[in-house]
Amino acid sequence: MCDDLTQADNERAFGTMSRRDFGGLGGAAALAMFLPAPAQAKAIKRRDVTIATPDGIADAYFVAPAAGRHPAVLVWPDIMGLRPAFRKMADRLAQSGYAVLTVNQFYRSAKAPIMAEGENFGQPAVRERLMGWRKLMPPEAVMRDAAAFGAWLDKQREVDVKRGMGTTGYCMGGPMTMQTAATLPGRVRAGASFHGGGIATDKPDSPHLLVPKMKASFLFAVAENDDKRNPQEKETVRAAFAAAGLPAEIEVYAGTLHGWCPPDSQAYNQVQAEKAWGRLLALFGKTL
């Protein structure tokens, strides 16, 4: 499960759409249909990369406009990991003018793609494996990773280090954006959590307690069913940002289920995902 979300929440989003299922939808063609290139899209260049971290060698996907220097963005995928849908999402963000690193946060356990043909989160053995891997990423490990990934980005010729860095995260990646912003307050100027799980808990390492260490504006796009399960969470986050004097746009997206942003999710809601995408671009346009 993604942090403190229920098994039903996660299975609703990820439980029935396997790699084989998505291939049956047309794979790349389906992604192109769901995620069209932006108007005046920039030409881009892509490469698979490896990054040394204190915990090992992480594999990742880097894409940026083919010319010039641009603000860096660090992307944390959901529990299904780095895969074609997130590569396409990264391409789209790069076409909008950003140098984008999408990481395999499960690198301690496996290289991407972490799901084999025909696997899905609804399968008990798969779920047990993924949750075991998730336990290897406590907050302090994520923050070590964030520091390493941020340092790597700043060494790339495509990155304009004079401009702020952004970070986005989906599901389990949502709290990772907050941990990133707290780890790199001198660089991260914007963060966005999409149906993030466990962004405010009663634990001493809750991500919302890191807000005083941040210097970033944030977007929190909340799934309606997540909010019904825990309506106080967004208010706790809102209060934390207000106390720190940091801007935070927090919205519950009507009619959405957990996992509604990635186009290969069973819960994908294209209309609301496009709205959230527009809010992300507005945030980055203002802050980076």
Residue pairs with C-beta under 8 A, 6 or more apart in sequence:
1 7
1 9
1 10
1 79
1 127
1 131
1 197
2 9
2 10
2 78
2 79
2 171
2 172
2 197
2 198
2 258
3 172
3 175
3 197
3 198
4 197
4 198
4 201
4 230
5 171
5 197
5 198
5 226
5 229
5 258
6 229
7 127
9 197
9 225
9 226
9 229
9 257
9 258
9 259
10 79
10 121
10 127
10 171
10 258
10 259
11 121
11 122
12 225
12 257
12 258
12 259
12 266
12 267
13 78
13 121
13 171
13 195
13 257
13 258
13 259
13 260
13 265
13 266
13 267
14 78
14 79
14 80
14 120
14 121
14 122
14 259
14 265
14 266
15 120
15 121
15 122
15 266
16 120
16 122
16 266
17 120
17 264
17 265
17 266
18 115
18 117
18 118
18 119
18 120
19 83
19 113
19 115
19 116
19 117
19 118
19 119
20 117
20 118
21 120
22 30
22 84
22 85
22 264
26 33
27 84
28 84
28 88
30 263
30 264
31 84
31 85
31 88
31 263
31 264
32 88
34 263
34 268
34 270
35 88
35 89
35 92
35 263
37 92
37 95
38 92
38 95
38 96
41 95
41 96
42 65
42 66
42 67
42 94
42 95
42 96
42 97
43 65
43 66
43 67
44 63
44 64
44 65
44 66
44 91
44 94
44 95
45 63
45 64
45 65
45 66
46 61
46 62
46 63
46 87
46 91
47 61
47 62
47 63
48 59
48 60
48 61
48 62
49 59
49 60
49 61
49 62
49 101
49 152
50 57
50 58
50 59
50 60
51 57
51 58
51 59
51 60
51 103
51 148
51 149
51 152
52 58
52 148
53 107
53 144
53 145
53 148
53 149
54 144
54 148
55 108
55 141
55 144
55 145
56 107
56 108
57 107
58 103
58 104
58 105
58 107
58 145
58 148
58 149
59 82
59 104
59 107
59 111
59 112
60 82
60 101
60 102
60 103
60 104
60 149
61 82
61 86
61 87
61 90
61 101
61 102
62 99
62 100
62 101
62 102
62 156
63 87
63 90
63 91
63 94
63 99
63 100
63 102
64 70
64 94
64 98
64 99
64 100
64 156
64 158
64 159
65 94
65 95
65 97
65 98
65 99
65 158
68 158
69 99
69 157
69 158
69 159
69 160
70 97
70 98
70 99
70 158
70 159
70 160
70 163
71 97
71 98
71 99
71 159
71 160
71 163
71 164
71 165
71 166
71 284
71 288
72 98
72 99
72 100
72 101
72 150
72 153
72 154
72 156
72 159
72 160
72 161
72 165
72 166
73 93
73 98
73 99
73 100
73 101
73 165
73 166
73 167
73 168
73 284
74 101
74 103
74 146
74 149
74 150
74 153
74 165
74 166
74 167
74 168
74 180
75 86
75 89
75 90
75 93
75 100
75 101
75 102
75 103
75 167
75 168
75 169
75 173
76 103
76 105
76 167
76 168
76 169
76 170
76 172
76 173
76 174
76 176
76 177
76 180
77 83
77 86
77 102
77 103
77 104
77 105
77 169
77 170
77 173
78 170
78 171
78 172
78 173
78 259
78 262
78 265
79 121
79 130
79 134
79 171
79 172
80 114
80 115
80 121
80 262
80 264
81 104
81 105
81 106
81 112
81 113
81 114
81 115
82 102
82 103
82 104
82 112
82 113
82 114
83 112
83 113
83 115
83 264
84 264
85 262
85 263
85 264
85 265
86 102
86 262
87 102
88 263
89 102
89 262
89 263
90 100
90 102
93 100
94 100
96 281
98 166
98 284
98 288
99 153
99 156
99 158
99 159
99 160
101 149
101 152
101 153
103 145
103 149
104 110
104 111
104 112
104 114
105 137
105 142
105 145
105 172
105 173
105 176
106 112
106 114
106 130
106 133
106 137
108 133
108 136
108 137
109 132
109 133
109 136
110 133
114 130
114 133
115 126
119 126
120 126
121 127
121 130
134 172
137 145
138 205
139 179
139 205
139 207
142 176
142 179
142 180
143 179
143 180
143 182
143 183
146 167
146 176
146 179
146 180
146 183
146 184
147 183
147 184
150 165
150 180
150 183
150 184
150 187
150 188
153 159
153 165
154 161
154 187
163 288
164 187
164 188
164 189
164 190
164 287
164 288
165 184
165 187
165 188
165 189
165 288
166 188
166 189
166 190
166 191
166 192
166 283
166 284
166 287
166 288
167 176
167 177
167 180
167 181
167 188
167 190
167 191
167 192
168 177
168 191
168 192
168 193
168 194
168 280
169 175
169 176
169 177
169 191
169 192
169 193
169 194
169 196
170 194
170 195
170 196
170 259
170 261
170 262
171 194
171 195
171 196
171 197
171 258
171 259
172 196
172 197
172 198
173 193
173 196
174 193
174 194
174 195
174 196
174 197
174 198
174 199
174 220
175 193
175 196
175 197
175 198
175 199
175 207
177 191
177 192
177 193
177 196
177 218
178 191
178 193
178 199
178 207
178 208
178 210
178 211
178 214
178 218
179 207
179 210
180 188
180 191
181 188
181 191
181 210
181 213
181 214
181 215
181 216
181 218
182 210
182 211
182 213
182 214
185 213
185 214
185 215
185 216
186 215
188 214
188 215
188 216
189 215
189 216
189 217
189 287
189 288
190 216
190 217
190 218
190 219
190 283
190 284
190 287
190 288
191 214
191 216
191 217
191 218
191 219
192 218
192 219
192 220
192 221
192 279
192 280
192 283
193 199
193 218
193 219
193 220
193 221
194 221
194 261
194 276
195 221
195 222
195 223
195 226
195 256
195 258
195 259
195 260
195 261
196 220
196 222
197 226
197 258
198 206
198 207
199 206
199 207
199 208
199 220
199 233
199 237
200 206
200 207
200 208
200 232
200 233
200 234
200 236
200 237
200 240
201 207
208 236
208 237
208 240
209 240
211 237
211 240
211 241
211 243
211 244
211 246
212 240
212 243
212 244
214 244
214 246
215 246
216 246
216 287
217 246
217 247
217 248
217 283
217 286
217 287
218 241
218 246
218 247
218 248
218 249
219 248
219 249
219 276
219 279
219 280
219 283
220 234
220 237
220 248
220 249
220 250
220 251
221 251
221 253
221 261
221 276
221 279
222 234
222 250
222 251
222 252
222 253
223 252
223 253
223 256
223 257
223 258
223 259
223 260
223 267
224 252
224 253
224 254
224 255
224 256
224 257
225 256
225 257
225 258
226 233
226 258
227 233
227 234
227 252
234 250
234 252
237 248
237 250
238 248
238 250
241 247
241 248
242 248
249 279
249 283
251 279
253 260
253 269
253 272
253 275
253 276
254 272
255 269
255 272
256 267
256 269
256 272
257 267
257 269
258 267
259 265
259 266
259 267
259 268
260 267
260 268
260 269
260 272
260 273
261 268
261 273
261 276
262 268
263 270
263 273
